[in-house]
Amino acid sequence: MPRTLRDASLETRAARGRLKARGKPYYRALEPGLHLGYRKPLAGAGKWLARHYTGNQAYELETLAIADDFSDADGIAVLNYRQAQAKARERMVARVHHAAGKHGPLTVRDAMSAYLEFLDSHRKSGYGARRRAEAFIIPALGDIEVAALTTEIIRKWHADLAKAPARLRTAAGAKQQHRAVDHSPEGVRRRRVTANRLLSILKAALNLAWREGRTPSDAAWRRVKPFERVDTPRMRYLSVEECKRLVNAADGPFRRLVQAAIATGCRYGELSRAVIADFDVEAGTLTVRVSKTGRHRHVILSDETRALFKEWCAGRRGDELLFVRADGKPWDTSQQQGPMLQACKRAGISPPAHFHVLRHTHASHLATRGVPMRVIAEQLGHSSVRMTERVYAHLAPNYVADEIRRAAPHFGFGPTKKVVAIA
């Protein structure tokens, strides 16, 4: 087993934390023609890269995984320095074998691996798809050759997913726990939505392999159709009064996150990565540099929100994170869930709302006030107006609704008792 090469600038998260953020990676030579790279972003965890020499003074970069700057290494999605070296060498050997023709038939596992590498290199991240693939796709289909996949195999896998109980969060190394199967119409709908999402990931990986000429046909999976009429948006948003109660019930630094989410419609990950320099006080905008769609955007702030951001940013360096926890550390994955649940309980919001509901809240109130769907799509960073219309168009004032309410006859209906709503 090759020894781990030391590097004082890269081998610990503390050392990497002292590096200057830049676009060009920091490199450590591992073997002739192979370097391990670390790219330090302005905010959030860095990424490990492998740089392969291809001849004629040319190199190819390959993203390996996220660095363990904030999360503990798991050997797959998050790697420490030692694991990153081993992964880089493993990829070097695989590339050499592939170039020499020493590779077997393409399996679903191989196709998924190539697709996840594509997401890491060309999209925001393959983290979510990787987790789903490791849990649901690779265990069931990973060892099957892509050329041997049949429509029947994929359909059965897809149908079985829709019957399986939902997984519970389970400690690492422990036997996977599941919820009791919910046979209600809503329970069936949710499981079918999950099955469709996983089918989309599988098809995306197989289509990439087909487009690159690694498999002769896409007919087997093209014939498999997702469950229909299960993705109807079930969108929830908070009233202005509920928003006020939630903000008042939120603790310390988490209150700022809640206020920002309601006022901007930004996702939790977008806010947790924002730095002071992303706020432009003159233009009244917050720049989102890395979004779910991979595009940056400028979120427009109201005068009230601009004044709030100006107060938060006063006297702070441009490279500081805009939102941090009470201990000064960054907000990491899923760390908003506990505080959000507590704030909802204290605010009397039942059932408790997820943090993402605040994004829906921002967009929904814009829609009810007649803001055009194209404007809302720009504010949220949607890839198309069609997606915005699908979720929020029913909230917008429209000619049909106004005319029906104006012209509808009055039948004298009215409440039989005096009922007062509880605020």
C-alpha positions in Angstrom: 0.0 0.0 0.0 1.6 3.4 -1.0 2.5 5.7 1.8 0.6 8.9 2.4 2.8 11.9 1.3 2.9 14.7 3.8 1.9 18.3 3.0 1.7 20.8 5.8 -0.7 23.0 3.8 -3.3 20.3 2.9 -3.2 17.4 5.3 -5.4 19.0 8.0 -8.6 21.0 7.9 -6.9 23.7 10.1 -4.1 24.1 7.6 -6.5 24.3 4.7 -8.6 26.8 6.6 -5.6 29.2 6.5 -5.2 29.0 2.7 -6.4 31.9 0.6 -9.5 31.2 -1.4 -8.8 31.2 -5.2 -9.8 29.6 -8.4 -6.5 27.8 -9.1 -6.2 24.7 -7.0 -3.3 24.0 -4.5 -1.4 20.9 -5.8 0.7 18.1 -4.3 2.6 15.8 -6.6 1.9 12.2 -5.9 3.3 10.3 -8.9 4.9 11.2 -12.2 2.0 12.7 -14.2 -0.4 12.7 -11.1 -1.1 15.6 -8.8 -3.6 15.9 -5.9 -5.4 19.2 -6.0 -7.4 21.2 -3.5 -9.7 24.0 -4.6 -10.5 26.5 -1.9 -13.8 28.4 -2.4 -14.8 31.7 -0.9 -17.2 29.9 1.4 -18.1 26.3 2.2 -16.1 23.1 1.9 -13.3 22.8 -0.7 -13.0 19.9 -3.2 -10.3 17.4 -3.9 -9.1 17.1 -7.6 -6.9 14.8 -9.5 -4.7 16.3 -12.2 -3.7 13.8 -14.9 -0.9 14.6 -17.4 -2.0 13.6 -20.9 1.1 14.6 -22.8 2.1 17.6 -24.9 2.0 19.9 -21.8 -1.7 19.2 -21.3 -3.6 18.1 -18.2 -7.0 16.8 -17.4 -8.8 17.7 -14.1 -11.1 15.3 -12.4 -13.2 16.1 -9.3 -12.8 13.4 -6.6 -15.0 14.5 -3.7 -15.7 17.1 -1.1 -12.9 17.8 1.4 -13.6 17.2 5.1 -13.3 20.9 5.9 -16.5 20.9 7.9 -18.1 17.4 7.8 -16.3 14.2 9.0 -14.9 12.1 6.2 -17.0 9.1 5.1 -14.6 7.7 2.5 -17.1 8.3 -0.3 -18.7 11.7 -0.6 -16.4 13.4 1.9 -12.6 12.6 1.9 -9.8 13.5 4.2 -6.3 14.1 2.8 -5.2 10.5 3.1 -8.3 9.2 1.4 -8.0 11.8 -1.4 -4.5 10.5 -2.2 -5.7 7.0 -2.4 -8.7 8.0 -4.6 -6.4 9.9 -6.9 -4.1 6.9 -7.4 -7.1 4.7 -7.9 -8.4 6.9 -10.6 -4.9 7.1 -12.3 -4.7 3.3 -12.4 -8.3 3.0 -13.8 -7.5 5.5 -16.5 -4.4 3.7 -17.6 -6.2 0.4 -17.6 -9.1 1.8 -19.6 -6.7 3.4 -22.2 -5.0 0.0 -22.5 -8.3 -1.8 -23.1 -8.2 -3.6 -19.8 -11.7 -3.0 -18.7 -14.7 -5.3 -18.6 -18.2 -4.8 -19.8 -19.9 -1.6 -18.6 -22.1 -2.2 -15.5 -24.8 0.0 -14.0 -22.2 0.7 -11.2 -19.7 2.0 -13.8 -22.4 4.1 -15.5 -23.5 5.7 -12.2 -19.8 6.4 -11.2 -19.2 8.2 -14.5 -22.5 10.2 -14.1 -21.6 11.3 -10.6 -18.2 12.4 -11.7 -19.9 14.4 -14.5 -22.2 16.1 -11.9 -19.2 17.0 -9.7 -17.3 18.4 -12.6 -20.1 20.2 -14.5 -22.9 20.8 -12.0 -23.1 22.1 -8.5 -22.5 18.7 -6.9 -23.4 15.1 -7.2 -23.8 14.7 -3.5 -27.6 14.1 -3.4 -27.6 11.8 -6.4 -24.7 9.9 -5.0 -26.5 9.2 -1.7 -29.6 8.0 -3.5 -27.7 5.9 -5.9 -25.7 4.2 -3.1 -29.0 3.5 -1.2 -31.4 2.4 -3.9 -29.7 2.0 -7.3 -26.3 0.3 -6.9 -27.4 -2.4 -4.4 -30.2 -3.5 -6.7 -28.8 -3.0 -10.2 -25.1 -2.1 -9.8 -23.6 -5.5 -10.9 -25.9 -5.8 -14.0 -24.2 -5.1 -17.3 -25.9 -2.1 -19.0 -26.2 -4.1 -22.3 -28.0 -6.8 -20.4 -30.6 -4.4 -18.8 -34.1 -5.1 -19.9 -37.3 -3.1 -19.7 -38.7 -5.7 -17.3 -35.8 -5.5 -14.9 -36.1 -1.7 -14.7 -39.9 -1.7 -14.4 -39.8 -4.3 -11.6 -37.1 -2.3 -9.7 -39.2 0.9 -10.2 -42.4 -0.8 -9.0 -40.7 -2.3 -5.9 -39.4 1.1 -4.9 -43.0 2.4 -4.8 -44.0 -0.4 -2.4 -41.0 -0.1 -0.1 -41.3 1.7 3.3 -39.6 5.0 3.8 -36.1 4.8 5.3 -35.4 6.4 8.7 -32.2 8.2 9.6 -29.9 5.4 11.0 -26.6 5.5 12.7 -23.6 4.6 10.6 -22.9 0.8 10.7 -26.3 0.0 12.2 -29.0 -2.0 10.4 -31.2 0.3 8.3 -34.4 1.3 10.0 -37.7 2.0 8.1 -41.0 3.6 8.8 -44.2 1.6 8.9 -45.7 1.4 5.4 -48.3 4.1 4.9 -51.2 2.7 2.8 -53.1 6.0 2.6 -53.5 7.7 -0.8 -50.9 10.3 0.3 -48.5 7.7 1.5 -48.8 5.9 -1.9 -48.3 9.2 -3.7 -45.1 10.1 -1.8 -43.5 6.7 -2.4 -44.3 6.9 -6.1 -42.7 10.4 -6.2 -39.6 9.0 -4.7 -39.5 6.1 -7.2 -39.9 8.5 -10.1 -37.0 10.6 -8.7 -34.7 7.6 -8.5 -35.8 6.5 -12.0 -34.8 9.9 -13.3 -31.3 9.5 -11.8 -30.9 6.0 -13.2 -32.0 7.2 -16.7 -29.7 10.2 -16.6 -26.7 8.0 -15.9 -27.6 5.5 -18.6 -28.3 8.2 -21.1 -24.9 9.7 -20.5 -23.3 6.3 -21.2 -25.4 5.9 -24.3 -24.5 9.4 -25.6 -20.8 8.7 -25.1 -21.1 5.5 -27.1 -20.5 3.1 -24.2 -23.7 1.1 -24.8 -25.4 0.4 -28.2 -29.0 1.2 -27.3 -31.2 3.2 -24.9 -34.4 1.3 -25.7 -34.6 -0.7 -22.5 -34.9 2.3 -20.2 -36.6 4.6 -22.7 -39.7 2.3 -22.5 -40.0 2.6 -18.7 -42.4 5.5 -17.9 -42.7 7.2 -14.5 -45.9 7.0 -12.4 -48.3 9.6 -13.7 -50.2 12.3 -11.7 -48.2 12.0 -8.6 -46.1 15.2 -8.8 -48.9 17.6 -8.2 -47.3 20.4 -6.2 -48.3 20.3 -2.5 -47.0 23.7 -1.7 -47.3 25.3 1.7 -46.5 28.9 2.7 -46.8 31.0 5.8 -49.0 34.0 6.3 -47.5 37.4 7.1 -48.7 37.0 10.7 -47.1 33.5 11.0 -43.8 34.9 9.6 -43.8 37.5 12.3 -44.4 35.0 15.0 -41.7 32.7 13.6 -39.1 35.4 13.5 -39.9 36.4 17.1 -39.6 32.8 18.2 -36.3 32.1 16.4 -33.1 32.2 18.6 -30.1 34.5 18.0 -28.2 33.9 14.8 -30.9 31.6 13.5 -33.3 34.5 13.5 -31.2 36.2 10.8 -31.3 33.1 8.6 -35.1 33.0 9.0 -35.5 36.7 8.2 -33.2 36.4 5.1 -35.0 33.3 3.8 -38.4 35.0 4.1 -37.2 38.3 2.6 -35.1 36.8 -0.3 -36.5 33.4 -1.2 -33.0 32.0 -1.1 -32.3 28.3 -0.3 -30.6 27.4 3.0 -27.5 26.3 1.2 -27.3 29.6 -0.7 -27.6 31.7 2.5 -25.1 29.5 4.4 -22.5 30.1 1.7 -23.1 33.9 1.3 -20.3 36.2 2.3 -20.4 39.9 3.2 -19.1 40.9 -0.3 -22.2 39.3 -1.9 -24.3 42.1 -0.5 -24.4 45.3 -2.7 -25.8 48.1 -0.6 -26.0 50.5 -3.5 -27.8 48.2 -5.9 -29.8 46.6 -3.1 -29.0 43.0 -4.2 -27.6 39.8 -2.8 -25.5 37.8 -5.3 -26.0 34.1 -5.2 -22.8 32.7 -6.8 -23.5 29.0 -6.6 -27.1 27.9 -7.0 -28.9 24.6 -7.5 -29.0 25.1 -11.2 -25.3 26.1 -11.4 -26.1 29.7 -12.4 -25.4 32.8 -10.4 -28.1 35.4 -9.9 -28.8 38.7 -8.2 -31.6 38.6 -5.7 -33.5 41.9 -5.3 -33.9 43.2 -1.8 -36.8 45.4 -0.6 -35.9 48.7 1.1 -36.7 47.1 4.5 -34.5 44.1 3.8 -31.6 46.2 2.4 -31.5 48.2 5.7 -31.5 44.9 7.6 -28.6 43.5 5.6 -26.7 46.8 5.9 -26.9 46.5 9.7 -25.7 42.9 9.6 -22.7 43.7 7.3 -21.5 46.9 9.0 -17.9 46.8 10.0 -17.2 43.2 8.7 -14.7 42.0 6.2 -15.9 41.1 2.7 -14.7 37.5 2.9 -16.6 36.8 6.1 -19.6 34.5 6.0 -22.8 36.6 6.2 -24.5 34.0 8.4 -22.8 32.0 11.1 -23.9 30.1 14.2 -23.7 31.3 17.8 -20.3 29.7 18.1 -19.0 31.5 15.0 -18.9 28.4 12.9 -20.6 28.1 9.4 -24.1 26.7 9.1 -23.6 23.1 7.8 -25.8 20.6 6.1 -29.1 20.0 8.0 -28.2 22.2 10.9 -31.2 24.3 10.3 -33.7 21.5 11.0 -33.5 21.5 14.8 -33.8 25.3 15.3 -36.6 25.5 12.8 -38.6 22.8 14.6 -38.1 24.6 17.9 -39.1 28.0 16.5 -42.3 26.6 14.9 -43.3 25.1 18.2 -42.7 28.3 20.1 -44.6 30.3 17.4 -47.6 27.9 17.4 -47.1 26.9 13.8 -48.6 23.4 13.4 -47.6 21.2 11.7 -44.1 22.6 11.9 -42.8 24.0 8.7 -39.5 23.0 7.0 -37.0 25.7 6.3 -37.7 25.4 2.5 -41.3 26.6 3.2 -39.8 30.1 3.7 -38.7 30.1 0.1 -42.2 29.2 -0.9 -43.5 31.9 1.4 -41.4 34.6 -0.3 -42.6 33.5 -3.8 -46.2 33.0 -2.8 -46.6 36.5 -1.4 -45.1 38.0 -4.5 -47.5 36.0 -6.6 -50.6 37.0 -4.6 -49.5 40.6 -5.1 -49.5 40.3 -8.8 -45.8 40.1 -9.5 -45.3 38.5 -13.0 -44.2 34.9 -13.0 -41.1 35.7 -15.1 -40.0 38.2 -12.4 -40.5 35.6 -9.7 -38.6 33.0 -11.7 -35.6 35.4 -11.9 -35.8 36.1 -8.2 -35.8 32.4 -7.3 -33.3 31.3 -9.9 -35.6 28.9 -11.6 -34.3 27.5 -14.9 -37.6 28.2 -16.6 -40.8 30.2 -16.1 -42.8 27.0 -16.6 -41.6 25.6 -13.3 -42.6 28.8 -11.5 -46.0 28.8 -13.1 -46.5 25.2 -12.2 -46.1 25.9 -8.5 -47.3 29.5 -8.0 -49.6 30.5 -10.9 -52.7 29.5 -9.1 -52.0 32.2 -6.4 -51.7 35.1 -8.9 -54.7 37.4 -9.4 -56.3 36.5 -12.8 -59.1 37.7 -15.0 -61.1 34.5 -14.8 -61.3 34.4 -11.0 -62.1 38.2 -10.8 -64.9 37.9 -13.3 -66.5 34.8 -11.6 -66.4 36.5 -8.2 -67.8 39.7 -9.6 -70.7 38.1 -11.5 -71.6 35.1 -9.2 -75.2 35.3 -7.8 -75.7 35.7 -4.1 -77.9 33.0 -2.5 -78.0 34.4 1.0 -75.7 31.7 2.4 -74.1 32.7 5.6 -72.7 31.2 8.9 -75.4 30.0 11.3 -73.2 30.9 14.3 -70.8 33.7 15.1 -67.4 32.1 14.8 -64.3 34.1 15.7 -61.0 32.8 14.3 -58.2 32.2 16.7 -55.1 34.1 15.7 
